[in-house]
Amino acid sequence: MRRFIGLGGKQGQCSGAKVGIKQNIHPLSEYKVQDWQLEKIHKAALAGDVVEVHQILSQKERALNDTDKKNRTALHLACASGHQEVVTLLAERKCELDIRDGRGKTALIMAVQCQEEKCANILLEHGADPKAADVNGNTALHYAAHHVMISRAEKLLSLSVNVDVKSKVLNKT
C-alpha cells in the first residue's frame, strides 16, 4: 500500500500538509506530493519539522538544494505549506532561493500563489528575485493580483517589478 502526502487546505489555499493512506490532491495539481518521490529533507520540510531539517543539513549540507522528481526543493515545499521556521532555516543556510520547479516556479512564486505571505517576506528579505516568472510568464505579482493580496502586491511593486510583463491567464482555483 502506498502512502500519499498532499497539501490540503481550503479551496484556493496551499497550506496544511496532510499525511494519510488516501491521496490528497492539492488545488494546484503540480503540487500533488507522493512520499515515495521525496528525499528525507523534502519530507521534513513538508511536515514543517525544523529540527529534522537542521539535522539532515548537519549531516549532508548538499541536501540544501536537492530536488525531488518534479524539481522542487525543500524550500518550495516549505513555502507551499507555510512552514516559516523551515523557510527561515533554509534561507539562513544560504540555499538557492530562485531554483525553478518543473513548472518554472520559484519558492517565492509558490509562497505568493499559496498565500503564504510570511514565507514570501522571508524570501524577499534574503534576496529572492521578485521578477522571476514561471513557464506561463506569471510572476509573483501576477499571483498576488490574482489572489487579491494587496499588501503583497504593494511590497512587490516597491521592489520595482515590471508591471507590464504579459502572462497567460491564471486558472481559477
VOTOR-68544 format. One record per residue: residue number from 1; x, y, z of N, C-alpha, C in turn. Coordinates in nm, 2 decimals. Layout:
<pts>
{resi->NUM | nu->X | nv->Y | nw->Z | cau->X | cav->Y | caw->Z | cu->X | cv->Y | cw->Z}
...
</pts>
This chain:
<pts>
{resi->1 | nu->0.08 | nv->-0.12 | nw->0.00 | cau->0.00 | cav->0.00 | caw->0.00 | cu->0.09 | cv->0.12 | cw->0.00}
{resi->2 | nu->0.06 | nv->0.22 | nw->-0.09 | cau->0.14 | cav->0.34 | caw->-0.09 | cu->0.08 | cv->0.45 | cw->-0.01}
{resi->3 | nu->0.16 | nv->0.53 | nw->0.05 | cau->0.11 | cav->0.64 | caw->0.13 | cu->0.14 | cv->0.77 | cw->0.05}
{resi->4 | nu->0.04 | nv->0.85 | nw->0.06 | cau->0.05 | cav->0.98 | caw->-0.02 | cu->0.05 | cv->1.10 | cw->0.08}
{resi->5 | nu->0.12 | nv->1.20 | nw->0.04 | cau->0.12 | cav->1.32 | caw->0.12 | cu->0.07 | cv->1.43 | cw->0.02}
{resi->6 | nu->-0.02 | nv->1.50 | nw->0.06 | cau->-0.08 | cav->1.61 | caw->-0.02 | cu->-0.08 | cv->1.74 | cw->0.06}
{resi->7 | nu->-0.08 | nv->1.85 | nw->-0.01 | cau->-0.10 | cav->1.98 | caw->0.05 | cu->-0.25 | cv->2.01 | cw->0.04}
{resi->8 | nu->-0.32 | nv->1.98 | nw->0.15 | cau->-0.46 | cav->2.01 | caw->0.15 | cu->-0.49 | cv->2.15 | cw->0.21}
{resi->9 | nu->-0.61 | nv->2.18 | nw->0.22 | cau->-0.64 | cav->2.31 | caw->0.27 | cu->-0.77 | cv->2.36 | cw->0.21}
{resi->10 | nu->-0.80 | nv->2.49 | nw->0.25 | cau->-0.92 | cav->2.55 | caw->0.20 | cu->-0.91 | cv->2.57 | cw->0.05}
{resi->11 | nu->-1.02 | nv->2.58 | nw->-0.02 | cau->-1.02 | cav->2.60 | caw->-0.16 | cu->-0.93 | cv->2.72 | cw->-0.20}
{resi->12 | nu->-0.83 | nv->2.71 | nw->-0.29 | cau->-0.75 | cav->2.82 | caw->-0.33 | cu->-0.63 | cv->2.84 | cw->-0.24}
{resi->13 | nu->-0.62 | nv->2.76 | nw->-0.13 | cau->-0.50 | cav->2.78 | caw->-0.05 | cu->-0.41 | cv->2.65 | cw->-0.06}
{resi->14 | nu->-0.29 | nv->2.66 | nw->-0.01 | cau->-0.20 | cav->2.55 | caw->-0.03 | cu->-0.15 | cv->2.50 | cw->0.11}
{resi->15 | nu->-0.19 | nv->2.56 | nw->0.22 | cau->-0.13 | cav->2.53 | caw->0.35 | cu->-0.20 | cv->2.40 | cw->0.41}
{resi->16 | nu->-0.13 | nv->2.35 | nw->0.50 | cau->-0.19 | cav->2.23 | caw->0.58 | cu->-0.15 | cv->2.10 | cw->0.52}
{resi->17 | nu->-0.02 | nv->2.06 | nw->0.54 | cau->0.02 | cav->1.93 | caw->0.50 | cu->-0.05 | cv->1.82 | cw->0.57}
{resi->18 | nu->-0.10 | nv->1.72 | nw->0.49 | cau->-0.17 | cav->1.61 | caw->0.55 | cu->-0.10 | cv->1.48 | cw->0.51}
{resi->19 | nu->-0.10 | nv->1.38 | nw->0.59 | cau->-0.04 | cav->1.25 | caw->0.56 | cu->-0.15 | cv->1.15 | cw->0.58}
{resi->20 | nu->-0.16 | nv->1.06 | nw->0.49 | cau->-0.26 | cav->0.95 | caw->0.51 | cu->-0.25 | cv->0.85 | cw->0.40}
{resi->21 | nu->-0.34 | nv->0.75 | nw->0.41 | cau->-0.34 | cav->0.65 | caw->0.31 | cu->-0.41 | cv->0.70 | cw->0.18}
{resi->22 | nu->-0.50 | nv->0.78 | nw->0.19 | cau->-0.57 | cav->0.84 | caw->0.08 | cu->-0.49 | cv->0.95 | cw->0.01}
{resi->23 | nu->-0.50 | nv->0.96 | nw->-0.12 | cau->-0.43 | cav->1.06 | caw->-0.19 | cu->-0.51 | cv->1.20 | cw->-0.17}
{resi->24 | nu->-0.44 | nv->1.30 | nw->-0.13 | cau->-0.50 | cav->1.43 | caw->-0.12 | cu->-0.45 | cv->1.51 | cw->-0.24}
{resi->25 | nu->-0.54 | nv->1.56 | nw->-0.32 | cau->-0.50 | cav->1.64 | caw->-0.44 | cu->-0.50 | cv->1.78 | cw->-0.40}
{resi->26 | nu->-0.39 | nv->1.85 | nw->-0.42 | cau->-0.38 | cav->1.99 | caw->-0.39 | cu->-0.45 | cv->2.07 | cw->-0.50}
{resi->27 | nu->-0.51 | nv->2.18 | nw->-0.47 | cau->-0.58 | cav->2.26 | caw->-0.57 | cu->-0.49 | cv->2.29 | cw->-0.69}
{resi->28 | nu->-0.36 | nv->2.29 | nw->-0.66 | cau->-0.26 | cav->2.32 | caw->-0.77 | cu->-0.20 | cv->2.19 | cw->-0.80}
{resi->29 | nu->-0.24 | nv->2.12 | nw->-0.91 | cau->-0.21 | cav->1.98 | caw->-0.94 | cu->-0.06 | cv->1.96 | cw->-0.94}
{resi->30 | nu->0.02 | nv->2.05 | nw->-0.98 | cau->0.17 | cav->2.02 | caw->-0.98 | cu->0.22 | cv->2.00 | cw->-0.84}
{resi->31 | nu->0.15 | nv->2.04 | nw->-0.74 | cau->0.20 | cav->2.01 | caw->-0.60 | cu->0.13 | cv->1.89 | cw->-0.53}
{resi->32 | nu->0.09 | nv->1.80 | nw->-0.62 | cau->0.05 | cav->1.67 | caw->-0.56 | cu->0.18 | cv->1.60 | cw->-0.52}
{resi->33 | nu->0.19 | nv->1.56 | nw->-0.40 | cau->0.31 | cav->1.51 | caw->-0.34 | cu->0.29 | cv->1.37 | cw->-0.30}
{resi->34 | nu->0.37 | nv->1.28 | nw->-0.35 | cau->0.37 | cav->1.14 | caw->-0.30 | cu->0.50 | cv->1.12 | cw->-0.23}
{resi->35 | nu->0.49 | nv->1.06 | nw->-0.11 | cau->0.61 | cav->1.05 | caw->-0.03 | cu->0.72 | cv->0.97 | cw->-0.09}
{resi->36 | nu->0.69 | nv->0.87 | nw->-0.18 | cau->0.80 | cav->0.79 | caw->-0.24 | cu->0.88 | cv->0.88 | cw->-0.34}
{resi->37 | nu->0.83 | nv->0.99 | nw->-0.38 | cau->0.91 | cav->1.08 | caw->-0.46 | cu->1.01 | cv->1.17 | cw->-0.39}
{resi->38 | nu->1.00 | nv->1.17 | nw->-0.26 | cau->1.07 | cav->1.27 | caw->-0.18 | cu->1.19 | cv->1.21 | cw->-0.10}
{resi->39 | nu->1.29 | nv->1.29 | nw->-0.09 | cau->1.41 | cav->1.26 | caw->0.00 | cu->1.37 | cv->1.30 | cw->0.14}
{resi->40 | nu->1.45 | nv->1.26 | nw->0.24 | cau->1.43 | cav->1.30 | caw->0.38 | cu->1.41 | cv->1.45 | cw->0.40}
{resi->41 | nu->1.49 | nv->1.53 | nw->0.34 | cau->1.48 | cav->1.67 | caw->0.36 | cu->1.35 | cv->1.73 | cw->0.31}
{resi->42 | nu->1.30 | nv->1.67 | nw->0.20 | cau->1.17 | cav->1.72 | caw->0.14 | cu->1.06 | cv->1.68 | cw->0.24}
{resi->43 | nu->1.06 | nv->1.56 | nw->0.29 | cau->0.96 | cav->1.51 | caw->0.38 | cu->0.96 | cv->1.60 | cw->0.51}
{resi->44 | nu->1.08 | nv->1.63 | nw->0.56 | cau->1.08 | cav->1.71 | caw->0.68 | cu->1.04 | cv->1.85 | cw->0.66}
{resi->45 | nu->1.07 | nv->1.91 | nw->0.54 | cau->1.03 | cav->2.05 | caw->0.51 | cu->0.88 | cv->2.05 | cw->0.49}
{resi->46 | nu->0.82 | nv->1.95 | nw->0.42 | cau->0.68 | cav->1.95 | caw->0.40 | cu->0.60 | cv->1.94 | cw->0.53}
{resi->47 | nu->0.66 | nv->1.86 | nw->0.63 | cau->0.60 | cav->1.84 | caw->0.76 | cu->0.62 | cv->1.96 | cw->0.85}
{resi->48 | nu->0.71 | nv->2.05 | nw->0.81 | cau->0.75 | cav->2.16 | caw->0.90 | cu->0.84 | cv->2.13 | cw->1.02}
{resi->49 | nu->0.91 | nv->2.02 | nw->1.00 | cau->1.00 | cav->1.97 | caw->1.11 | cu->1.14 | cv->2.04 | cw->1.10}
{resi->50 | nu->1.15 | nv->2.15 | nw->1.16 | cau->1.27 | cav->2.23 | caw->1.15 | cu->1.39 | cv->2.16 | cw->1.22}
{resi->51 | nu->1.36 | nv->2.08 | nw->1.32 | cau->1.47 | cav->2.01 | caw->1.39 | cu->1.53 | cv->1.90 | cw->1.30}
{resi->52 | nu->1.44 | nv->1.83 | nw->1.23 | cau->1.48 | cav->1.73 | caw->1.13 | cu->1.56 | cv->1.79 | cw->1.02}
{resi->53 | nu->1.51 | nv->1.90 | nw->0.96 | cau->1.57 | cav->1.97 | caw->0.85 | cu->1.71 | cv->2.01 | cw->0.89}
{resi->54 | nu->1.73 | nv->2.06 | nw->1.01 | cau->1.86 | cav->2.10 | caw->1.07 | cu->1.95 | cv->1.98 | cw->1.08}
{resi->55 | nu->1.90 | nv->1.87 | nw->1.13 | cau->1.98 | cav->1.75 | caw->1.15 | cu->2.03 | cv->1.70 | cw->1.01}
{resi->56 | nu->1.94 | nv->1.69 | nw->0.92 | cau->1.97 | cav->1.65 | caw->0.78 | cu->2.08 | cv->1.73 | cw->0.72}
{resi->57 | nu->2.07 | nv->1.86 | nw->0.74 | cau->2.17 | cav->1.96 | caw->0.68 | cu->2.30 | cv->1.95 | cw->0.75}
{resi->58 | nu->2.30 | nv->1.91 | nw->0.88 | cau->2.42 | cav->1.89 | caw->0.96 | cu->2.50 | cv->1.77 | cw->0.91}
{resi->59 | nu->2.43 | nv->1.67 | nw->0.86 | cau->2.49 | cav->1.55 | caw->0.81 | cu->2.52 | cv->1.56 | cw->0.66}
{resi->60 | nu->2.45 | nv->1.63 | nw->0.59 | cau->2.46 | cav->1.63 | caw->0.44 | cu->2.42 | cv->1.77 | cw->0.39}
{resi->61 | nu->2.52 | nv->1.87 | nw->0.40 | cau->2.50 | cav->2.01 | caw->0.36 | cu->2.45 | cv->2.02 | cw->0.22}
{resi->62 | nu->2.49 | nv->1.93 | nw->0.13 | cau->2.45 | cav->1.95 | caw->-0.01 | cu->2.30 | cv->1.92 | cw->-0.03}
{resi->63 | nu->2.23 | nv->1.86 | nw->0.07 | cau->2.09 | cav->1.84 | caw->0.06 | cu->2.01 | cv->1.97 | cw->0.06}
{resi->64 | nu->2.08 | nv->2.08 | nw->0.09 | cau->2.01 | cav->2.21 | caw->0.09 | cu->1.94 | cv->2.24 | cw->-0.04}
{resi->65 | nu->1.99 | nv->2.21 | nw->-0.15 | cau->1.93 | cav->2.24 | caw->-0.28 | cu->1.89 | cv->2.12 | cw->-0.36}
{resi->66 | nu->1.88 | nv->2.00 | nw->-0.29 | cau->1.84 | cav->1.88 | caw->-0.36 | cu->1.70 | cv->1.90 | cw->-0.41}
{resi->67 | nu->1.67 | nv->1.84 | nw->-0.53 | cau->1.53 | cav->1.85 | caw->-0.58 | cu->1.47 | cv->1.71 | cw->-0.59}
{resi->68 | nu->1.34 | nv->1.71 | nw->-0.59 | cau->1.26 | cav->1.59 | caw->-0.60 | cu->1.24 | cv->1.56 | cw->-0.75}
{resi->69 | nu->1.15 | nv->1.46 | nw->-0.78 | cau->1.13 | cav->1.42 | caw->-0.91 | cu->1.06 | cv->1.53 | cw->-1.00}
{resi->70 | nu->1.00 | nv->1.63 | nw->-0.93 | cau->0.94 | cav->1.74 | caw->-1.00 | cu->1.02 | cv->1.87 | cw->-0.99}
{resi->71 | nu->1.14 | nv->1.85 | nw->-0.96 | cau->1.24 | cav->1.96 | caw->-0.95 | cu->1.21 | cv->2.06 | cw->-0.84}
{resi->72 | nu->1.14 | nv->2.02 | nw->-0.73 | cau->1.10 | cav->2.10 | caw->-0.62 | cu->1.21 | cv->2.08 | cw->-0.51}
{resi->73 | nu->1.25 | nv->2.19 | nw->-0.45 | cau->1.34 | cav->2.18 | caw->-0.34 | cu->1.26 | cv->2.18 | cw->-0.21}
{resi->74 | nu->1.33 | nv->2.16 | nw->-0.10 | cau->1.27 | cav->2.16 | caw->0.03 | cu->1.21 | cv->2.30 | cw->0.06}
{resi->75 | nu->1.27 | nv->2.41 | nw->0.00 | cau->1.22 | cav->2.54 | caw->0.01 | cu->1.09 | cv->2.56 | cw->-0.05}
{resi->76 | nu->1.07 | nv->2.50 | nw->-0.17 | cau->0.94 | cav->2.50 | caw->-0.24 | cu->0.83 | cv->2.44 | cw->-0.15}
{resi->77 | nu->0.86 | nv->2.33 | nw->-0.10 | cau->0.76 | cav->2.26 | caw->-0.02 | cu->0.73 | cv->2.33 | cw->0.11}
{resi->78 | nu->0.83 | nv->2.38 | nw->0.17 | cau->0.81 | cav->2.46 | caw->0.30 | cu->0.73 | cv->2.58 | cw->0.27}
{resi->79 | nu->0.75 | nv->2.65 | nw->0.16 | cau->0.68 | cav->2.77 | caw->0.13 | cu->0.53 | cv->2.74 | cw->0.09}
{resi->80 | nu->0.51 | nv->2.63 | nw->0.01 | cau->0.38 | cav->2.59 | caw->-0.03 | cu->0.29 | cv->2.55 | cw->0.09}
{resi->81 | nu->0.36 | nv->2.50 | nw->0.20 | cau->0.28 | cav->2.46 | caw->0.31 | cu->0.29 | cv->2.55 | cw->0.43}
{resi->82 | nu->0.35 | nv->2.67 | nw->0.41 | cau->0.35 | cav->2.77 | caw->0.51 | cu->0.44 | cv->2.75 | cw->0.63}
{resi->83 | nu->0.55 | nv->2.68 | nw->0.62 | cau->0.63 | cav->2.65 | caw->0.74 | cu->0.75 | cv->2.75 | cw->0.75}
{resi->84 | nu->0.72 | nv->2.86 | nw->0.81 | cau->0.81 | cav->2.98 | caw->0.82 | cu->0.94 | cv->2.95 | cw->0.88}
{resi->85 | nu->0.94 | nv->2.86 | nw->0.99 | cau->1.07 | cav->2.83 | caw->1.05 | cu->1.16 | cv->2.76 | cw->0.96}
{resi->86 | nu->1.10 | nv->2.66 | nw->0.88 | cau->1.18 | cav->2.59 | caw->0.79 | cu->1.24 | cv->2.68 | cw->0.68}
{resi->87 | nu->1.15 | nv->2.77 | nw->0.63 | cau->1.19 | cav->2.87 | caw->0.52 | cu->1.30 | cv->2.95 | cw->0.58}
{resi->88 | nu->1.29 | nv->3.00 | nw->0.70 | cau->1.40 | cav->3.08 | caw->0.76 | cu->1.53 | cv->3.00 | cw->0.77}
{resi->89 | nu->1.52 | nv->2.88 | nw->0.82 | cau->1.64 | cav->2.80 | caw->0.83 | cu->1.71 | cv->2.78 | cw->0.70}
{resi->90 | nu->1.63 | nv->2.74 | nw->0.60 | cau->1.69 | cav->2.72 | caw->0.47 | cu->1.75 | cv->2.85 | cw->0.41}
{resi->91 | nu->1.68 | nv->2.96 | nw->0.42 | cau->1.73 | cav->3.08 | caw->0.37 | cu->1.86 | cv->3.13 | cw->0.44}
{resi->92 | nu->1.86 | nv->3.11 | nw->0.58 | cau->1.98 | cav->3.14 | caw->0.65 | cu->2.10 | cv->3.05 | cw->0.62}
{resi->93 | nu->2.07 | nv->2.93 | nw->0.58 | cau->2.18 | cav->2.84 | caw->0.54 | cu->2.23 | cv->2.86 | cw->0.40}
{resi->94 | nu->2.17 | nv->2.97 | nw->0.34 | cau->2.21 | cav->3.01 | caw->0.20 | cu->2.17 | cv->2.92 | cw->0.09}
{resi->95 | nu->2.05 | nv->2.86 | nw->0.10 | cau->2.00 | cav->2.78 | caw->-0.01 | cu->1.98 | cv->2.87 | cw->-0.13}
{resi->96 | nu->1.98 | nv->2.81 | nw->-0.25 | cau->1.95 | cav->2.88 | caw->-0.37 | cu->1.80 | cv->2.92 | cw->-0.37}
{resi->97 | nu->1.77 | nv->3.04 | nw->-0.36 | cau->1.63 | cav->3.09 | caw->-0.34 | cu->1.55 | cv->3.08 | cw->-0.47}
{resi->98 | nu->1.62 | nv->3.09 | nw->-0.59 | cau->1.55 | cav->3.10 | caw->-0.71 | cu->1.55 | cv->2.98 | cw->-0.80}
{resi->99 | nu->1.57 | nv->2.86 | nw->-0.74 | cau->1.56 | cav->2.74 | caw->-0.82 | cu->1.42 | cv->2.73 | cw->-0.87}
{resi->100 | nu->1.40 | nv->2.68 | nw->-0.99 | cau->1.27 | cav->2.67 | caw->-1.05 | cu->1.23 | cv->2.52 | cw->-1.05}
{resi->101 | nu->1.10 | nv->2.50 | nw->-1.01 | cau->1.05 | cav->2.36 | caw->-1.01 | cu->1.01 | cv->2.33 | cw->-1.16}
{resi->102 | nu->0.95 | nv->2.21 | nw->-1.18 | cau->0.91 | cav->2.16 | caw->-1.31 | cu->0.82 | cv->2.25 | cw->-1.39}
{resi->103 | nu->0.75 | nv->2.35 | nw->-1.32 | cau->0.66 | cav->2.44 | caw->-1.38 | cu->0.72 | cv->2.58 | cw->-1.39}
{resi->104 | nu->0.85 | nv->2.59 | nw->-1.36 | cau->0.92 | cav->2.71 | caw->-1.37 | cu->0.90 | cv->2.81 | cw->-1.25}
{resi->105 | nu->0.84 | nv->2.75 | nw->-1.14 | cau->0.81 | cav->2.84 | caw->-1.03 | cu->0.92 | cv->2.84 | cw->-0.93}
{resi->106 | nu->0.95 | nv->2.96 | nw->-0.88 | cau->1.05 | cav->2.97 | caw->-0.77 | cu->0.97 | cv->2.95 | cw->-0.64}
{resi->107 | nu->1.04 | nv->2.94 | nw->-0.53 | cau->0.98 | cav->2.93 | caw->-0.40 | cu->0.90 | cv->3.06 | cw->-0.37}
{resi->108 | nu->0.94 | nv->3.18 | nw->-0.41 | cau->0.87 | cav->3.30 | caw->-0.39 | cu->0.73 | cv->3.29 | cw->-0.46}
{resi->109 | nu->0.74 | nv->3.25 | nw->-0.59 | cau->0.61 | cav->3.24 | caw->-0.66 | cu->0.52 | cv->3.14 | cw->-0.59}
{resi->110 | nu->0.57 | nv->3.03 | nw->-0.54 | cau->0.48 | cav->2.93 | caw->-0.47 | cu->0.43 | cv->2.99 | cw->-0.34}
{resi->111 | nu->0.51 | nv->3.07 | nw->-0.27 | cau->0.46 | cav->3.13 | caw->-0.14 | cu->0.35 | cv->3.23 | cw->-0.17}
{resi->112 | nu->0.36 | nv->3.31 | nw->-0.27 | cau->0.26 | cav->3.40 | caw->-0.31 | cu->0.14 | cv->3.33 | cw->-0.36}
{resi->113 | nu->0.16 | nv->3.23 | nw->-0.45 | cau->0.04 | cav->3.16 | caw->-0.50 | cu->-0.03 | cv->3.09 | cw->-0.39}
{resi->114 | nu->0.03 | nv->3.04 | nw->-0.29 | cau->-0.03 | cav->2.97 | caw->-0.18 | cu->-0.07 | cv->3.06 | cw->-0.07}
{resi->115 | nu->-0.06 | nv->3.19 | nw->-0.09 | cau->-0.10 | cav->3.29 | caw->0.00 | cu->-0.03 | cv->3.28 | cw->0.13}
{resi->116 | nu->0.10 | nv->3.25 | nw->0.13 | cau->0.18 | cav->3.23 | caw->0.25 | cu->0.27 | cv->3.36 | cw->0.26}
{resi->117 | nu->0.21 | nv->3.47 | nw->0.30 | cau->0.27 | cav->3.60 | caw->0.30 | cu->0.40 | cv->3.61 | cw->0.38}
{resi->118 | nu->0.40 | nv->3.54 | nw->0.50 | cau->0.52 | cav->3.55 | caw->0.59 | cu->0.64 | cv->3.48 | cw->0.52}
{resi->119 | nu->0.61 | nv->3.36 | nw->0.45 | cau->0.71 | cav->3.29 | caw->0.38 | cu->0.77 | cv->3.38 | cw->0.27}
{resi->120 | nu->0.68 | nv->3.45 | nw->0.20 | cau->0.72 | cav->3.54 | caw->0.09 | cu->0.81 | cv->3.65 | cw->0.15}
{resi->121 | nu->0.77 | nv->3.71 | nw->0.26 | cau->0.85 | cav->3.81 | caw->0.32 | cu->0.99 | cv->3.76 | cw->0.36}
{resi->122 | nu->1.00 | nv->3.64 | nw->0.41 | cau->1.13 | cav->3.58 | caw->0.45 | cu->1.22 | cv->3.57 | cw->0.32}
{resi->123 | nu->1.16 | nv->3.52 | nw->0.21 | cau->1.24 | cav->3.50 | caw->0.09 | cu->1.28 | cv->3.64 | cw->0.03}
{resi->124 | nu->1.20 | nv->3.74 | nw->0.03 | cau->1.24 | cav->3.87 | caw->-0.02 | cu->1.35 | cv->3.93 | cw->0.07}
{resi->125 | nu->1.34 | nv->3.92 | nw->0.20 | cau->1.44 | cav->3.97 | caw->0.29 | cu->1.57 | cv->3.90 | cw->0.27}
{resi->126 | nu->1.57 | nv->3.78 | nw->0.22 | cau->1.70 | cav->3.71 | caw->0.19 | cu->1.74 | cv->3.72 | cw->0.04}
{resi->127 | nu->1.67 | nv->3.80 | nw->-0.04 | cau->1.72 | cav->3.83 | caw->-0.17 | cu->1.66 | cv->3.75 | cw->-0.28}
{resi->128 | nu->1.54 | nv->3.69 | nw->-0.26 | cau->1.47 | cav->3.62 | caw->-0.37 | cu->1.44 | cv->3.71 | cw->-0.48}
{resi->129 | nu->1.44 | nv->3.67 | nw->-0.61 | cau->1.42 | cav->3.75 | caw->-0.72 | cu->1.27 | cv->3.77 | cw->-0.74}
{resi->130 | nu->1.22 | nv->3.89 | nw->-0.72 | cau->1.07 | cav->3.92 | caw->-0.73 | cu->1.03 | cv->3.93 | cw->-0.88}
{resi->131 | nu->1.12 | nv->3.93 | nw->-0.97 | cau->1.09 | cav->3.94 | caw->-1.11 | cu->1.08 | cv->3.81 | cw->-1.19}
{resi->132 | nu->1.12 | nv->3.70 | nw->-1.12 | cau->1.12 | cav->3.57 | caw->-1.18 | cu->0.98 | cv->3.53 | cw->-1.23}
{resi->133 | nu->0.97 | nv->3.47 | nw->-1.34 | cau->0.84 | cav->3.42 | caw->-1.40 | cu->0.84 | cv->3.27 | cw->-1.42}
{resi->134 | nu->0.72 | nv->3.21 | nw->-1.41 | cau->0.71 | cav->3.07 | caw->-1.43 | cu->0.70 | cv->3.04 | cw->-1.58}
{resi->135 | nu->0.67 | nv->2.92 | nw->-1.62 | cau->0.67 | cav->2.88 | caw->-1.76 | cu->0.56 | cv->2.95 | cw->-1.84}
{resi->136 | nu->0.46 | nv->3.00 | nw->-1.77 | cau->0.34 | cav->3.07 | caw->-1.83 | cu->0.36 | cv->3.22 | cw->-1.83}
{resi->137 | nu->0.48 | nv->3.26 | nw->-1.78 | cau->0.51 | cav->3.41 | caw->-1.77 | cu->0.45 | cv->3.47 | cw->-1.65}
{resi->138 | nu->0.39 | nv->3.40 | nw->-1.56 | cau->0.34 | cav->3.46 | caw->-1.44 | cu->0.45 | cv->3.48 | cw->-1.33}
{resi->139 | nu->0.45 | nv->3.60 | nw->-1.28 | cau->0.54 | cav->3.64 | caw->-1.17 | cu->0.47 | cv->3.64 | cw->-1.04}
{resi->140 | nu->0.54 | nv->3.66 | nw->-0.93 | cau->0.48 | cav->3.66 | caw->-0.80 | cu->0.37 | cv->3.78 | cw->-0.80}
{resi->141 | nu->0.40 | nv->3.88 | nw->-0.87 | cau->0.30 | cav->3.99 | caw->-0.88 | cu->0.17 | cv->3.95 | cw->-0.94}
{resi->142 | nu->0.18 | nv->3.87 | nw->-1.05 | cau->0.06 | cav->3.82 | caw->-1.11 | cu->-0.03 | cv->3.73 | cw->-1.01}
{resi->143 | nu->0.04 | nv->3.65 | nw->-0.93 | cau->-0.03 | cav->3.57 | caw->-0.84 | cu->-0.09 | cv->3.65 | cw->-0.72}
{resi->144 | nu->-0.01 | nv->3.75 | nw->-0.68 | cau->-0.06 | cav->3.84 | caw->-0.58 | cu->-0.19 | cv->3.91 | cw->-0.62}
{resi->145 | nu->-0.19 | nv->3.96 | nw->-0.75 | cau->-0.31 | cav->4.03 | caw->-0.80 | cu->-0.42 | cv->3.93 | cw->-0.82}
{resi->146 | nu->-0.39 | nv->3.81 | nw->-0.86 | cau->-0.50 | cav->3.71 | caw->-0.88 | cu->-0.57 | cv->3.67 | cw->-0.75}
{resi->147 | nu->-0.49 | nv->3.67 | nw->-0.64 | cau->-0.55 | cav->3.63 | caw->-0.51 | cu->-0.59 | cv->3.75 | cw->-0.43}
{resi->148 | nu->-0.58 | nv->3.87 | nw->-0.49 | cau->-0.62 | cav->4.00 | caw->-0.43 | cu->-0.54 | cv->4.02 | cw->-0.29}
{resi->149 | nu->-0.41 | nv->4.00 | nw->-0.30 | cau->-0.32 | cav->4.02 | caw->-0.19 | cu->-0.26 | cv->4.16 | cw->-0.20}
{resi->150 | nu->-0.33 | nv->4.25 | nw->-0.16 | cau->-0.30 | cav->4.39 | caw->-0.17 | cu->-0.16 | cv->4.43 | cw->-0.11}
{resi->151 | nu->-0.14 | nv->4.38 | nw->0.01 | cau->-0.01 | cav->4.42 | caw->0.08 | cu->0.10 | cv->4.35 | cw->0.01}
{resi->152 | nu->0.08 | nv->4.23 | nw->-0.04 | cau->0.19 | cav->4.16 | caw->-0.11 | cu->0.22 | cv->4.22 | cw->-0.25}
{resi->153 | nu->0.11 | nv->4.26 | nw->-0.32 | cau->0.13 | cav->4.34 | caw->-0.44 | cu->0.20 | cv->4.47 | cw->-0.42}
{resi->154 | nu->0.17 | nv->4.54 | nw->-0.32 | cau->0.24 | cav->4.67 | caw->-0.28 | cu->0.38 | cv->4.64 | cw->-0.26}
{resi->155 | nu->0.42 | nv->4.54 | nw->-0.18 | cau->0.55 | cav->4.51 | caw->-0.15 | cu->0.63 | cv->4.47 | cw->-0.28}
{resi->156 | nu->0.57 | nv->4.39 | nw->-0.37 | cau->0.64 | cav->4.36 | caw->-0.49 | cu->0.66 | cv->4.48 | cw->-0.58}
{resi->157 | nu->0.56 | nv->4.57 | nw->-0.58 | cau->0.57 | cav->4.69 | caw->-0.66 | cu->0.68 | cv->4.78 | cw->-0.61}
{resi->158 | nu->0.69 | nv->4.78 | nw->-0.47 | cau->0.80 | cav->4.87 | caw->-0.42 | cu->0.94 | cv->4.82 | cw->-0.45}
{resi->159 | nu->0.95 | nv->4.69 | nw->-0.50 | cau->1.08 | cav->4.64 | caw->-0.55 | cu->1.10 | cv->4.66 | cw->-0.69}
{resi->160 | nu->1.02 | nv->4.74 | nw->-0.76 | cau->1.04 | cav->4.78 | caw->-0.90 | cu->1.02 | cv->4.66 | cw->-0.99}
{resi->161 | nu->0.92 | nv->4.58 | nw->-0.96 | cau->0.89 | cav->4.47 | caw->-1.06 | cu->0.82 | cv->4.53 | cw->-1.18}
{resi->162 | nu->0.84 | nv->4.47 | nw->-1.29 | cau->0.78 | cav->4.52 | caw->-1.42 | cu->0.63 | cv->4.49 | cw->-1.42}
{resi->163 | nu->0.55 | nv->4.59 | nw->-1.42 | cau->0.40 | cav->4.57 | caw->-1.42 | cu->0.35 | cv->4.54 | cw->-1.56}
{resi->164 | nu->0.43 | nv->4.56 | nw->-1.66 | cau->0.39 | cav->4.53 | caw->-1.80 | cu->0.42 | cv->4.39 | cw->-1.85}
{resi->165 | nu->0.47 | nv->4.31 | nw->-1.76 | cau->0.50 | cav->4.17 | caw->-1.81 | cu->0.37 | cv->4.10 | cw->-1.84}
{resi->166 | nu->0.37 | nv->4.04 | nw->-1.96 | cau->0.25 | cav->3.97 | caw->-2.01 | cu->0.26 | cv->3.82 | cw->-1.97}
{resi->167 | nu->0.14 | nv->3.77 | nw->-1.93 | cau->0.14 | cav->3.63 | caw->-1.89 | cu->0.02 | cv->3.57 | cw->-1.94}
{resi->168 | nu->0.01 | nv->3.43 | nw->-1.93 | cau->-0.11 | cav->3.36 | caw->-1.97 | cu->-0.21 | cv->3.39 | cw->-1.85}
{resi->169 | nu->-0.33 | nv->3.38 | nw->-1.88 | cau->-0.44 | cav->3.40 | caw->-1.78 | cu->-0.42 | cv->3.29 | cw->-1.67}
{resi->170 | nu->-0.43 | nv->3.33 | nw->-1.55 | cau->-0.42 | cav->3.23 | caw->-1.44 | cu->-0.56 | cv->3.16 | cw->-1.43}
{resi->171 | nu->-0.55 | nv->3.03 | nw->-1.40 | cau->-0.67 | cav->2.95 | caw->-1.38 | cu->-0.73 | cv->2.99 | cw->-1.25}
{resi->172 | nu->-0.86 | nv->2.98 | nw->-1.24 | cau->-0.93 | cav->3.00 | caw->-1.11 | cu->-0.91 | cv->2.88 | cw->-1.03}
{resi->173 | nu->-0.88 | nv->2.90 | nw->-0.90 | cau->-0.86 | cav->2.79 | caw->-0.80 | cu->-0.98 | cv->2.77 | cw->-0.72}
</pts>
